[in-house]
């Protein structure tokens, strides 16, 4: 379901969604994924990844910023993902 139409209860981690927008061969993307995986696993928050090379709209919007992390469809951060900042945004 699109994050725009998700019903979000900020008290329920399962209702949240973290999206990592990345591309293959990007070392910053690999670093970001490790942080997203760890924080989401610790908090029980679902996450997904999207590849900008497979989505023209995402490519146009984010190609200069990857990796990009969205929380419930809204941009949270780009380039470097700070574990504590992501954790705080999800709790």
C-alpha distance (Angstrom), angle and dihedral (degrees) to the residues before:
residue distance angle dihedral
X1 . . .
X2 3.77 . .
X3 3.82 113.1 .
X4 3.80 87.2 -127.8
X5 3.80 90.5 66.3
X6 3.79 99.5 36.8
X7 3.74 117.5 116.0
X8 3.79 105.3 -126.4
X9 3.78 124.0 -156.9
X10 3.79 103.5 -178.7
X11 3.82 89.7 -156.6
X12 3.82 91.6 59.2
X13 3.82 113.2 67.2
X14 3.81 91.4 -161.6
X15 3.81 90.7 63.7
X16 3.82 91.7 57.7
X17 3.81 125.0 84.6
X18 3.80 128.4 -158.6
X19 3.79 116.2 -161.8
X20 3.80 121.8 -164.3
X21 3.80 112.9 -159.2
X22 3.78 110.1 -159.3
X23 3.78 146.5 140.3
X24 3.81 133.5 -132.1
X25 3.79 117.5 -88.8
X26 3.81 94.2 22.7
X27 3.82 110.8 133.4
X28 3.81 92.4 -165.0
X29 3.82 87.8 53.5
X30 3.80 90.5 53.0
X31 3.82 90.1 50.6
X32 3.81 91.2 47.6
X33 3.79 91.8 49.9
X34 3.81 91.5 55.4
X35 3.82 90.4 54.2
X36 3.81 94.1 44.7
X37 3.81 92.0 48.0
X38 3.81 92.4 49.5
X39 3.80 97.5 46.0
X40 3.80 94.6 42.7
X41 3.81 91.9 48.0
X42 3.81 91.6 48.8
X43 3.82 92.5 49.7
X44 3.80 99.7 34.8
X45 3.80 92.5 -119.1
X46 3.81 118.0 149.9
X47 3.78 117.7 -125.2
X48 3.78 138.6 -175.4
X49 3.76 136.7 -169.6
X50 3.77 129.5 -137.3
X51 3.80 126.7 -162.8
X52 3.82 114.7 -137.9
X53 3.79 90.1 -153.8
X54 3.81 88.1 64.7
X55 3.82 97.9 45.4
X56 3.80 120.3 55.7
X57 3.81 94.5 -164.4
X58 3.81 93.4 51.9
X59 3.80 89.4 45.3
X60 3.81 91.9 54.4
X61 3.79 93.2 46.1
X62 3.80 102.3 41.5
X63 3.83 110.9 18.3
X64 3.83 93.1 112.8
X65 3.81 94.3 45.1
X66 3.79 106.9 46.2
X67 2.87 130.6 171.9
X68 3.78 93.0 51.5
X69 3.79 124.9 176.2
X70 3.79 120.2 -153.9
X71 3.79 124.0 -168.7
X72 3.79 113.0 -157.0
X73 3.81 88.7 -18.6
X74 3.81 96.4 -52.1
X75 3.79 121.5 109.5
X76 3.78 111.2 -104.4
X77 3.80 102.1 172.1
X78 3.79 146.1 -29.1
X79 3.82 139.8 -148.5
X80 3.81 98.9 10.2
X81 3.79 122.7 33.3
X82 3.79 115.7 -148.8
X83 3.80 110.3 -149.7
X84 3.81 96.3 -149.1
X85 3.80 93.6 46.4
X86 3.81 91.6 50.5
X87 3.80 91.5 46.0
X88 3.82 91.3 50.3
X89 3.81 92.0 49.0
X90 3.80 90.2 53.9
X91 3.81 97.4 47.4
